[in-house]
């Protein structure tokens, strides 16, 4: 256990290392923006469905950028961002943490996932209100997607089941096997449908529920201009099915 003096010394050492890292980032950014190592944390309901299509374009445009990827849930990613163990996050917004700045990338609709033969599977474009009194499967606690889907289901009067999935893949398999219906992010639906025979996906009637996905970094980061540059680049290469967030007024 560290003494009071030990904690003070450790704290000062961390601050010195942060300053050294910041100076290095400033020098690198002034010479070659988006070069060198960049540790990026990404949530599991975004990374596997977005990054495979984007990373080749990023590598081509920024060949000197060394992306170090780490997948985890939101709470741990934000903790590591604030501790300096990660430089940048790709996650669902908003981020409820002081000292964090965000950049909205895109809005992604949720789609309905239902088993073949379910009444909602027969609807071409079901309304959110039609979820009422239907059993809905969700991810387990700790996934931000659970909270977002739960808000949609609660407003529609849907019934949450006791089952909680650990991943979108498990969720899709359980739906395909008739345990209930669920909500999937639009980019995840085609991927998960391939491995879940019997899964039917339907777009909701407007206004469809959606989530906003974006970047987040420390407000003290000297790499803010680089992150904004990367965000603008990613918006120009978004896949079909999502809509880029318009820039704020005055930008």
MOFEN-V779656 format. One record per backbone hydrogen bond with DSSP energy under -0.5 kcal/mol. CO is the residue of the C=O (numbers start at 1). NH is the residue of the N-H. Records with the same first field share a line. If there is no record, write none. Layout:
CO: NH ; NH
//
This chain:
3: 7
4: 8
5: 9
6: 10
7: 11
8: 12
9: 13
10: 14
11: 15
12: 16
13: 17
14: 18
15: 19
16: 20
17: 21
18: 22
19: 23
20: 24
21: 25
22: 26
23: 27
24: 28
25: 29
26: 30
27: 31
28: 32
36: 66
38: 40 ; 68
39: 41 ; 87 ; 88
40: 70
41: 90
42: 72
43: 46 ; 47
46: 49 ; 50
47: 51 ; 52
50: 53 ; 54
51: 54 ; 55
54: 57 ; 58
55: 59
56: 60
57: 61
58: 62
62: 65
64: 36
65: 67
66: 38
67: 69
68: 40
70: 42
73: 77
74: 78
75: 79
76: 80
77: 81
78: 82
79: 83
80: 85 ; 86
81: 84
88: 41
89: 216
90: 43
91: 214
93: 212
94: 96
95: 97
97: 100
99: 219
101: 217
103: 215
105: 245
106: 213
107: 109 ; 243
108: 211
109: 186
110: 204
111: 184
112: 202
113: 182
114: 200
115: 118
118: 121 ; 122
119: 122
120: 123
126: 205
127: 130
128: 131
129: 132
131: 134
134: 159
135: 181
136: 161
138: 165
140: 143
142: 144
143: 146 ; 147
144: 148
145: 149
146: 150
147: 151
148: 152
149: 153
150: 154
151: 155
152: 156
153: 157 ; 158
154: 157
157: 133
158: 160
159: 136
163: 138
165: 140
167: 171
168: 172
169: 173
170: 174
171: 175
172: 176
173: 177
174: 179
175: 178
181: 137
182: 113
184: 111
185: 188 ; 189
186: 190
187: 191
188: 192
189: 193
190: 194
191: 195
192: 195
193: 196
196: 199
198: 116
200: 114
202: 112
209: 110
211: 108
212: 93
213: 105 ; 106
214: 91
215: 103
216: 89
217: 101
218: 221
221: 224
223: 226 ; 227
224: 228
225: 229
226: 230
227: 231
228: 232
229: 233
230: 234
231: 235
232: 236
233: 236
234: 237
235: 238
239: 242
241: 109
243: 107
248: 251
//
